[in-house]
């Protein structure tokens, strides 16, 4: 019964709003409805602004390697808004000219964003899955994702995941996936996401950040890889 409800909700939403951009390797994710439009028992997506780091809505700037080039350019930090580029070593990763996607410049660099969450009914037992794709330009890189649920009093709970990559690629296809359960008796208002290059040399592209909410016993088949 859950599958039919989920499918009906997705079809209704797509009919009204149009299909969302597909996530490479996860074609079914684009068919999940947004959480604000469905019941808490249905698997759904939380909207992630600029989740593929391709530019904010209305971004009409020129980007590296694009032609024609007479339009003005902007920085990585400006391109990925509302994400923030963190550069603890002050090496200028957020201030270089933006390409059409995101690349973390050096070890220690990261991006972060805080997402507002829909209110949950009392007694809801839900989990959030945060997905991203990454790659390494030089091999032997480790990328880590840290996520936390917050309410008005601060952090409720935290989780993290990491992926180690040895194969050189400029196309983000390595899977990075973290899960976090909502503790009983809490109602988080926000989800913090941070993705950073924890170890390695060279640049690390990141893309395809998707957040899914589901029941804690739901395997969420839409997250299965289908390359």
ABEGO torsion letter per residue (X at the ends): XAAAAAAAAAAAAAAAAEBBBBBBGBAAAAABBBAAABBAABBBBBBBBGAAGAEBBGBABBBBGBOBAABBBBBAAAAAOABBBBBAAGAGAAABBBBABBBBABBGBBBBBBBBBBBBBBGBBBBBBBBBBBBBAAEGBBBBBBBBBBBAAEBABBBBBBBBBABBBABBABBBBBBBBBBBGBBBABBBBBBBBABEBEBBBBBGBBBBBBBAABAGAAABBBX
